[in-house]
């Protein structure tokens, strides 16, 4: 059984309510691949060093109180 056959078999068992989400994921993935083919310098999330850093600092809401700081 090919990978495509396995995917089709799994999709046939998915409730109709999830099919739109699956289609969105497929289109998103295809679009991301096309973007990298057009702009190969755009980093993939796996290659982006900031991905490991995101969430590393618990600073709360950085915009909290910004109006007071800006307009004092």
Buried (B, 14 or more C-beta within 10 A) or exposed (E): EEEEEEEEEEEEEEEEEEEEEEEEEEEEEEEEEEEEEEEEEEEEEEEEEEEEEEEEEEEEEEEEEEEEEEEE
